[in-house]
Amino acid sequence: MAADQDLRMAVDIGGTFVDAVELDMTTGAFRLAKAPTTPGEPWRGVSDAIAKLATDLARLEVFIHGTTLGLNAVLERRGAVTGIITNDGFRDIFLIGRGNVPDDHMYDFQYEPPEPLVKRRRIAGVGCRLDYKGRELEPLDENGVRAAARHLVEEQGVEAIAICFLFSFRDPAHEQRAAEIIRAQYPEVKVSISSDIAREHREYERTSTTVLDAYIRPIFERYIDRLSEALSDGGFAGRFLVMRSGGGAMTTAAAKASPTQTVLSGPAGGIIGAAFMADLLDRHDLISFDVGGTSLDVCLIENAQPVTAHEAELEHYPLLIPTYDIRTIGAGGGSIAWTDEGLLKVGPQSAGAEPGPICYGRGGERPTVTDAALILGYVDPDRFLEGQMTLDVAAARSGIERWIGAELGMNVEAAAAGIYDVLLARTVGAARQVTVERSRDPATFSLLAFGGAGPLLAPLVARDMGIREVIVPIVPSGFSAWGMLGADIVNDYARTDLRLLDDVSADDLESLFAAMEADARASLTDQGIGADNAATERQLELRYMGQEHALTVAVGSAIDRAALRQVFEELHEARYGHAMEAPVQILNVRVRGLGIGRSPTVAEVERADGGPERALINQRPAYCFARRAMTPFAVYDRARLAPDDRIDGPAMVDEGTSVTVIQSDQRLEVNRYGHLLVTAAERA
Amino acid sequence: MAARTDIDGATVEVVQSYLTAAAHEMRATLIRTAFNPVIYEVLDFGISIYDAAMDLIAEAPGLTFFLGANDYSVRKVMAHVGPENVEPGDIILSNYPYWNAAHTYDATLLAPVFDPSDGRLFAYLCIRAHWMDLGAKDPGYVLDSTDMHQEGVVFPGTKVFRRGQSNDEIIDLIRFNSRMPDLVIGDLNAQVAALRTGERRLHEIVAKFTRPRLDAAIATIMDHGERTTAAALANLPQGSWTASDIIDDDGISDDPVAMQVTVTIEGGVFEVDFAGSAAATRGPVNMPFGSTLAMCKVVFKSLTSPNRPSNAGQTRALKVKAEPGTLFHAVYPAPTFTLWTGIVGLELIHKALAQAMPDRMAASSGGDVPGFMMIGTHPDTGQMFAISNNDPVGWGATPRHDGASALIHLSESIVRNTPLEVLETKTTMLIERAELRPDSGGAGQYRGGLGLHRDIRFLTDGEFLTVMKKTKSPPWALEGGRETDPNTVILFPGTARERRVSTKRTAVAAGDRVTLLTAGGGGYGDPAKRDRQRVREDVAEGYVSADAARTVYGASPDDG
């Protein structure tokens, strides 16, 4: 680090806003700027947000970027014209998939699948075949590869080719050779091979991952190159990192080589921030609770580590990439409330930013969660978004009366509270699901609330689930970008194994791990990490023979198979309530490379004299869910609260971009970092 | 029924969310703990929650036939056990086909749930899952039983847990009657874990809402189901329509078995009557009446409330008739193992309905769940394996769009196929081809979806089972669309032993081959009316050959 590079910046592109944050690594000072998202030209919103911060880019040590560009390319079908090369006789693996319809079409007997990302005319089979052990049954037909490539490129105009052969996770030689041939023949065409991207079993899932990689690669490369150039033009000479979906970040070169690793990175910054908070506050079991305008993301942090998954889904396409195990429900401030023959429903339709809620006065006619918040008194119509926008209370009122109140025979406050009740029930369902899957009691977790609407909803969730504490960080609406500032450089390697643990010698395992660690360390070196800051972690995914789902067990530097089996069985017992006699099988061998960076500094907030009265703005009526009635709430200005302040509910803490709502049976305390801690009030 | 005056539409929705979430949590627990790939990979299970009156109040996504059958099973099993004889912590096992509404391997576990505050029974939880072996006459799957006793050990409603303690004598009985005891006991444990999860959740729910409010909400949910279904039913054409089809054979003789159905929509009732169908068969294609009910519920729900959470109120307007002792109403000791009758039967009901509303119904799909299984000894482990896969078929063209290609049959459409890399690792089959079959989709203004072509070579000796019941009658078309060739199994193709079979257990030797051709869906409307651009695209994609484009669709050579 150069002496004058004392700042870090992170930029997070969300659905409605781009958040840019700057952190002073010396003082811990932290600034946030927002600019509207520009979906057509995403780099423009990024530039706007950076410009608003007016940071001297030459002072940046690191620029960290979270982008959902790859995701959007798939959602909007704007990716490259992509072709597939597979084994002869298996042309339709990608189109057939697993043969199922999505769960929510269970009773739809005229299901119409969406247009596939790759048309059948752009899928070619070539001769070659391995068996389940990776033994060659038929050699690669190299002329067949050339002919297939010629057809795809010259007749079908493909810009990217995904190669996936059966059992290539056992031996990638055929895939590698086919790629070599095509790259020599058509250097301008991007080639993705499955054994590079996801060296794991199951042909459809591996093909799908490879196709998504090929599909987004060209657009992703262009975007990163353009942004790099713009940053350099502004004097930036630090490191440019891109967020990964499953933790950490990677250099732009690594990201361009493996863009699928970024597609689900949208919520990742918040999860990294949550893990950091778990350590900082010594709250090792956290539920991160991120509520934005259109969706709500829940993720579990156990022992200060986010729960991860090795498989995700994008538009019903499976993706074999490590991700945080995030549950999303389509419910946020813009979600529309409606009735179905006497029952109240919320979402999944959203009014989005345009036309938006009724109270925005932009033509929205259907009541939303935000309209309900306004009626319930949680939103100050004159201070919304720091006073940049005035809200129309009367219109929201008559909308809720007409669409909900009249239909259900409820007065307008009861109808608005009902909208929250329904939203809350769905939210609690999602939060419970993540804890139940881990066999954990949600009451033993703290809830970390962020995103614009998180601090409003989280205290209600906590009451409902018996969660003892809600933590609201500084600037909750920019927390996801803040979390990115702490991202380490990470890379992941996986190999499907499928041998029995008893059949593999400790030496065998050691040499397999060592080979994968060498790959991981080489990649860290390529990404500018010195040996002193490089670390690797070993994991085995183990399961009882015959099971599908595996448990991940950390492996130490000395391999002890009996100990591994014992750890696995304890974990199985804890998670599922039973252990068994059956043999244990190794599903995947995993290595994670870590380039440990400097942790961001967290500043303590200055103490202040007197009590929280200094921060009191006014009192206004709002709906108390404990009393189930409109009640006077004291409203405080967050900027003027200080450590050790204590406030009994009902109360609200307003900070312009979000509001923390404390119900009458809850209380609030401010800790030394200025975080708000909401807990149940002691019973009188 | 509790008074509903004190409960609002928001609270009812909240209660419904909690109940549905409880079912989903049970599902998550089952999937994560199951041992049997048919449960965890193929999702061959059904999870549902009932109130004290044994009316359905919530379910989790699963096999639609299983879900509908649970309703019948809960009542029959509780009638056998007696509600007065159950206690908190009890779990009851049932697989007696005529009560449990399925063949013997689709076992249900049923748990009564008691309100901790007053000790009163207020709900039931039910999980049905396919068990791998309960000691039937043959390993894997039974294709030619002639009475129930050849289909495995039977539990009419037997407590495997009493007051939270496992009944080890019964569990031993299961273990010693199964060829795959580890899998079966593992799945039993998984089902128990899921039931315990559901029980804890229901305890929390009843504490949170209290019994009176919970009862009022449930009553409103039922009433809502009944009202919305009645409204949808009133919008359907009124009248009576009859359709018939065959299933290939009963597994003993090669004679086709007649099926007939009459659907009558009248006076707010949707009646399905199977009069005219064959008498009970000697072989195991008979349907327990509860299975027949479940099949009819699936059709009825898809027409009247496909996008609403399920509850018993939604099926109150459904009446199903089948004489005891006939194909659709098996009575003891009729064999019932090969339940494929329900798969073909589901589309038979569609066929009757298509006469009533050709503007709303799709043509027939490939009409079956073409299943296959290999049983053998794995050379790597020396252990027996019995691994199956269900192949996809083409779906029928609809009045608005082409049928989907290569999907699992309508009757279990969220079920997934087994990956080739899993099949080849766990068995000694080498799959030499698995591709869409060009020209297999029924021609029409809207084209039926394509079926699959699969070639298998066996690398060791073993047994190969095919299970399908629609290889003799073609999938039907609508409004001038074209029918398609039915499903086809060719054993030992290109050899002197070559022959076509449907449901069959065949000894195979290393080097033998089979070919499976699954049927495409029927077409909708006159092929001559098909958009010319779509005809050209179908040729470019390889869905339709250039030859068929000319001869069937009347495309000029220039179009290609």
Interface residues (C-beta under 8 A of the other chain):
Chain A: G89 F90 R91 D92 I93 L95 I96 R98 G99 N100 V101 P102 D103 D104 H105 M106 Y107 D108 F109 Q110 Y111 E112 P113 K119 R120 R121 D131 Y132 L137 L166 F167 H201 R202 E203 Y204 E205 T339 D340 E341 G342 L343 L344 K345 E407 L408 G409 M410 A414 A415 A417 G418 I419 D421 V422 L424 A425 R426 V428 G429 R432 Q433 V436 E437 L498 Y544 G546 Q547 E548 H549 R575 Y576 G577 H578 M580 E581 A582
Chain B: D8 G9 A10 T11 V12 E13 V14 Q16 S17 Y18 T20 A21 H24 E25 A28 T29 I31 R32 T33 A34 F35 N36 P37 Y40 E41 P61 T64 D182 L183 G186 N189 A190 A193 R196 T197 T220 H224 R227 T228 A231 V298 K301 S302 P306 N307 R308 H350 A362 N390 D391 P392 W395 T398 R400 H401 A404 S405 A406 L407 I408 L410 S413 I414 V415 R416 N417 P419 L420 E421 V422 E424 T425 L430 E432 R433 A434 E435 L436 L452 D455 A540 E541 G542 Y543
